[in-house]
Amino acid sequence: MGAAIVPMSFHTVWDMTGSLTASAFGAAYILFDIGMLILNRYILLDPPLIFFMTASVMGMARVTKLTRNQESFTRSWWTWLCFTGAMLACTISVKFVGLFVVMLVGLHTASDLWDVLGDLTKPISYTVKQLVARAVTLIILPIILYATFFYIHLNVLNHSGSGDGFYSSGFQSNLVGNSLYNVSMPREVAYGAVVTLKNHKTGGGYLHSHNHLYPKGFGAKQQQVTTYSHKDENNKWLIKPYNKQTVDNVTLVKHGDLIRFEHIQTKRNLHSHREQAPVTKKHMQVTCYGEEGQGDSNDVWQVQIIGGKDGDIVETVTSRLIFYHYIERCVLTTTAKQLPKWGFEQQEVTCNPNIRDRSAVWNVEDNQFDKLPSVNFQVYAPGFISRFFESHAVMLQGNSGLKPKEGEVTSRPWQWPINYRVS
């Protein structure tokens, strides 16, 4: 692919200038660029990205040349127009930065259409035909191809991996090897069930705790509670009534019930109190507290189903839940802020006095309870359109969360011409 960039650059400059000298210089600049040579030696996304970007610009230049030579709507013109649209789809499919090339081609196309409109020898219907042709080949065609590429992607790469937790419970039910794939478990949630709780926002993690305490200066020195994006035994919680440890009969959890969560691995209860959260100081700290499931009144939470009413039963996966702290009048939430290294750089969990916080919505993902009949959850698997938009939302969130690693040497564009080095 890297080798093809040189002749494509030559043809692009030739179509734009008609100058053999300029075309040769343009191709030579690419051919002898050390950065380009080194980049194409490695298996990275950049070589195919540059290839498709160059192909898009080459197609754009050729279409403009044919249009100005009065060769519009010929077979060659249509071929190059479709070629440009296909290359734009490929460019965006490699990396989102390909959108800048889409913008370039769009602005250039607008300039072409302005020239066509200004040609008084052509009727207005000719301009309309040009507009429709460009819209079909440079907008609709790339969208169709891009969606097709993702359809293939989601159907071929359909196995479970380490990043499953970034996606919703419904999305995960499509992944072969995931604990939710073709799984059978109780539809209703009962007291005594062992569950995992997943934050309902895009990219939300699992409610998690581990046997490490908050350090001095970060609220009460009690057990840490976080959200964690990977499946782990420390994500499991036992649901208990607020006033006793066990129930004898099968009792379903309903909207408005007062409950406690006991962390399975450490036998401590999910707890909040009037202490500042470690990072978000306006929120209250959430911890795990007590011994062997015994705690205090600050362990009590009220479960609320969004859109629910008294008597509605909490259901696995489908019920969107809010956990309201009975004493402090706040809701269990994740701020998506990363804790320091003492919190293993997991995400902060707090109790937010703003009970309308959109990040305070959760759902039960895994539901282990032998006393209730199981149902197959494959019926809740979302279709392609839902997965398409969710995967993009997760990718965008992942890109926005990327930060330079500590100690990593980085540079800014203004430093490159003067060869500035950070010591």
N, C-alpha and C positions, 0 to 999 in steps of 0.2 A: 504493500500500500504506500509506503513512504517513497518508493522509487517512482510511483505514478504521479506524485505531486509535482515533480519537475516539468514533465510535458504538459500537464494541465495548467500550470502557471504560465507556460509559454503561450498556450492557446488563449488563455484569458486575456493576457496583455495584448496579444495580436488582434483579438476581436475588439478590444476597447480602443486601440491606438492605430492599428494597421502598420506599425513600425517594427521592422525586423530587428533593429538595434535595441529598441526598448524591450521587445519580447525576449531577446537573447540575454539581456542584462537581468530581467526579471527572473528567468529560469536559473541563471547563474547564481543569483543571490540565494536562491533556495538550495541549489546543488552544493554550494560551498559553505553553507551555514553549519558551523560545528554543532550548535545546539540541536539542529534538526537531525544531523547524522547520529548523534549520541542517543537522542530520544527514540529513534526508530530501531535501535538495537535491543530495546527492552519490551517486554510484554506489558504494555500499559494501555490505558484507554485513549491517550493523547494521539498516537499515530492514526488509528481509524477516525478519530474526531477530526483531525486536520485534513485527512483524505476527503471525508464527506463535506467538510466546509469548503475546501478548494473546489470540489466537484460542483457544489451548489453555486458558487460564484462564477465558475466557468459556464454553467448552464444559463445563469442570469445574463452574462455578457453576450452569449451566443443568441439568446432570444432577442435582446435589444438590437443586435446587429441585423438579424433577419427582419425585425419589425421596421427598422429604418431603411432597409433595402426593399421595402414593399413586398416582402415575402410572407406576410401574415396569413395564417390559416392554411399554409401548405403542409404537406406531410412532415417535412423537416422541422418546421416551426412547432407543430404539435408535439413531435418527438422530443425536441429539446425542452419544451415547456413541461411536459410530463416528467422528463428526466430531472429537471430542476426541483419539481415538487417531491419526487421520490428521494432525492438526495437531502432535501430539507428534513423529511421524515427520518431518514437514517441519522442525520446529524443530531437531532433532538433525542433520538433513541440511545445514542451513545452517552451524552451528557447534557444536563439542562443548560449549560452555557451555550449550547447550540442555538438557543433562543435569540442570541445577539445576531447570528447570521440570518435567522428568520426576519428580524427587524431590518437588517441591511437590505435583504431581497425585497421586503415589503416597501421600504422607502424608495428603492430603485424602481420598483414596479409602478409606484405612484407617480414618479417622475416620468416614466415612459407613457403612462396613461394621460398625463398632463400634456405631453408633446402630441399625442394622438388627438386629444381634444382640441388642441390649438391648430391642427391641420384643417384649414377651411375647405380643402378640396374633398374632404371625406364627410359623408352624412353623419348625423348624430347616432344613427343606428349602428354604424361601424364602431363607434366608441363604446356603445353598450355591449356589442359582441366581444370586443376586446376585454371589457371589464368582467363579463361573465366567464370568458375563457380563463382569465387569470384567477378568478375566484375558485373555479372548479379545480384547476390544476395546482394552484399554489396554496390553497386553503383546505378545500374538501379532501383532495387526494392525500396530502400529508397526514391529515387527521385520521383518515381511514387506514392508511398504512401503519401509522403509529399505534392505533388501537389494535390492529392485527398482530403487530409484533408483540404487544403486551399480552394478547390472548394466547399466542404461542408460548410466550415466556411463562405465564401463570400455569399453563397446562403441562409444560415440560418440567419446569422446576417446581414440582408439587410435593416435595418431600420435606420432612421436618428438619430443622437445623437449630443452631444455638440462638438465633435471633427471633424465634417464634414469639417470645413474650412481648415484642414490640407491637404485635398485631392483636386485633380484637379476638375474643373467644370464638365468634362465628367464623372469622377468617381462618383461624387455626384448625377448625374442624374439617377444612379441605386438604390439610397437609398430611400426607401418608407418613405414619410413624409418630405423629403427635398424639398426646394422651386424649385429645378430643376427637380424633379421626375415627369415624364409625363406632363411637363409644356408646355404651349403654350405662346410664346412671339414673337415680331418682329424679323425676321432674320437680317434685316439691322438696323444700328444705325443712328438715325437722331438727328439734333439739337433740343433741348428741351426735349430730353429723360433723364430720371433719371436712372442712371446706378450704378452698383458696379464694381470695378476693382480689379481683382485678379492677384497677381504675379504668373507668369507662372512656376517658378521653383518648384521642389518638396518640398512640405510643405509650399509653399509661402502663405502669408496672404493677407487680403484685405486692400486696401488703405483706411485709417481711419483718422479721425480728431475728436477732442473734444474741448470743451470750456475751455481749460487750456493753459496757455502760457509757453513758454520756460523760465526757470529761468535765473536770472542774471549770466553772465559768460558763457552762452551757446548760443552765437549768439544773433540775434535780439529778443527782448521780444515780439514775435508774437505767434499766435496760433500753437500748436503742430500738426504735421502730422506724423503718424506712419503706420505700418502694424499691423493688428490684425487678429488672426486666427479664430475668432468666428464671426458669423453673427450678425449684429448690425445695428440699424438705423443710427449710425454715419459713416457707410460705404457708404452712398448714396451721389452721386454727380450729378449735373445738367450740361449737356454739352451745351455750348453757343458758338456762333461765337466770334472771337477775338475782333470785333469792334462794337458789339451791344448786348443788353440784350436778345432780343427775335427775332424770325423769324416768318413771317406771314404764309408762305407756308411750306409744308413738304420738308425739304432739308436734304439730306443724307450726313453723314460725310464720307469723302474720304481721300485716301492716300495723304499726303502732306498738308492737311488743317491746318490752324492756328485756335486754339480753346482755350477756357478757361473752367475750371472746377469750379463750385460753390458748396461749401459744403451745403447740404440741411438743416442741423440742425442749422448751425451758420451763413449762408448767406455770408460767406467769400470765396474768390477765392484761388485756389491752386497757390502757389507763390514760387519763388526762387530768391536769390540775392547773392551778393558776400560777404557772411559771412560763416565762418567755420561751418560745421555740428557739432552737439553736441558731437559725439563719434569719427566718422571717419573724422579727421581734414583735410585730403586732398580733401574731397568732400565739396560741398556747401550746405548750410542749405535750407531745404524745409519747408515752413510754410503755413498757411492760413492767408490772408491779405485782408483788406478793410472792407466796411460796405454795407450791402444790395446789394451785388453783384458788387459793384463799387470798382475798385482797380487801378492798374497802368499797365504799359507795361511789368512788370516782372511777370504778370499773364499769359502770352501768351506761349502756347506750340504748337509744330507742331506734328501732329499724323503721324506716319510712320508704314505701314504694312510690316512686314518682308517678303521679296520676292515680295512685291507689286510694282505697277507702277502707274503713274498718272491716275486718274479716277477710280481706284479700290475702292469699297465701303467697309467700315468697317462692319464686321458681328459679331453678338453675338456668344460668346464661341469660334468659330473656328479661328477668326483672331488673330494672334500674333502681339502685338503692342509695339511700342517704342514711348515714349513721349519726344521729344527733345525741350529743353528750347530755345526759339527764341533769347533771349538776351545773356544769359550766356554760350551758346554752350555746354550744358551738358545734360545728360539724367536722367529721373526720375528712381530711383532704390531703392531697399532695401538692406541693408548690412547684414541683419540677426543678427546684434549685438543688444543686449538687452539694452534698456534705463534704467537709474536708477529709483528709486521709484517715482521721480517727473514725469516720463513718464509712470508710471503704469506698468513698466517692459515689455512694448510692444517693437516691433522691430523698429529700426531706419530707417527712409526714408531720402534719400539724393538726391542731383543732382550730378552725377558723370561725370567729364570731359572725362573719358574713355568711349566713346560712344559705344564701343563693349562689354560692361559689360553684361555678361549672365544673371545677376539678374535684368536687366532693361527691361525684357520682361513681358508684361501684357496681359490679355484678359478681355473682357467685359463679366461678368457672368449674372447679372440680367439686363434686359432692359425693362423699363416701358415707353411705348409711345402708346397712344390710337389711334393715327391717322394712324398707319400702321397695315396691317393684321398680324395675329399671325400664327406661324407654330409650330408643335410639335417637341421638341428637343430630343425625345427619340432615334431618328435615330443616334444621335451623341454619344450614350452611348458606352463605350469601351467594348471589349470582355473580357473573363476570363484572357487570357495571359497578356493583358495590365494592368488589375487591380491587378493581382498577383504581377507583378514586381513593380508597383507603391506602393502597400501596404507595400512591403518590404523596398522600398526606404524611405518611410515615417517613418517606424519603426526604421530603422537604424539612420535616422536623429534625431528622438526623443530620442533615447538612447544616442547619442553623445552629445545632448544638456542638459542632466541631470546634475545638479550641486547640491552640498550639500546646504541645507537651512541654512540661517544665524542663528547662535545660536545652530545649531544641533550638538550634541556630536558625533564625529566620531573617529575611531581608525584605525591604520595601522597594517598589519600582524606582523611586527616586535615587536609590543607592546604586543601582546597576550601572549607569553610565560612568560614574566616578569610581567604580570598583570599591565602594565603601565596605569595610568588613567590621562586623561586631566582634569585639574581643571578649 
